Amino acid sequence: MVTNVLITGAGSGFGRGIAFGLAKDSNYEVIATTQDYAQIFPLEQEAKGLGLKNIEFDKLDVTSPDDRSKAADWDIDVLLNNAGISEGGSALDIPAKAIDAQLQTNVIGPIALTQIIARKMIERKSGRIVFMSSVAGLTVDPFSGAYSASKHAVEAFAEALYKETRPYDIDVLTINPGPFLTGFNDRMFETYRNWGEDTPKPVFDYSKLNFPHEQYDPQIVIDEAITIIKAKNPMYRNVLPKSIIEDQKSQLACIWTRKTKDGEGETNELVSKAGSIAKETPVD
């Protein structure tokens, strides 16, 4: 039996890799969607060159009600909510328009799309909904408040949906990548350039800051995501790479013992690192 998979944000990064990886398996029919039409032609050419006939491409901007309405005509077995953007900047500086764009793309659009597709899954009592979340949905770094807020919201919706869909035999799960070298994280620290001249003078000099983590090979997420999508009964939460799971748990536990005066008068370790690390630094 063929499994129909819809992937949003498939124009690049994880989404693109997962779409092509799944399409190499004849048991899967993939609808790979992009934010705009300009991304589609090179993807079609690549698929043609690989001889892949079970993948098609379409425009689906998750923030567009008209684009989302297309999904009502599709029979989807697996929805991978992968589309997302990252708006960087301190909570002291980032303008409201950037926060709004962050939430529209990462939260409101994907949830509205999920509502459309989930109704068909409820009717037939089967389906799988996968949210490409992030470790930023569990822990928070400086300068990533808006992005983390969006991923925390995704985590909340996923958890609620998991509990609400138990009677309908629908799988709900999250994939939570850590720092991976797709370019996505580094671009987060460049979005301040779009804030406009009317933005108040920022507290931080973003021209001197970069993403404060060494980054892993994205193929790890691509391969694991494909395995998770194909698995009969995968874990609900999937932090990647698995080597950082204990660190995530430790960071969450530390919040319970933190006091308000802790660290006052000092510069946070990751703020300092953002000022010293080079762009796109890989993990050794």
Buried (B, 14 or more C-beta within 10 A) or exposed (E): EEBBBBBBBBBBBBBBBBBBBBBBEEEBBBBBBBBEEEBBEEBBEBBEEEEBEBBBBBBBBBBBEEBBEBBEEBEBBBBBBBBBBBBBBBBEBBBEEBBEBBBBBBBBBBBBBBEBBBEBBBEEEEBBBBBBBBBBBBBBBBBBBBBBBBBBBBBEBBBEBBEEBEEBEBBBBBBBBBBBBBBBBBBBBBBBEEBEEEBEEBEBEBEEBBBBBBBBBBEBBBBBBBEBBBEEEBEEBBBBBEEBBEEBEEBEEEEEEEEEEEEEEEEEEBBEBBBEBEEBBEBE
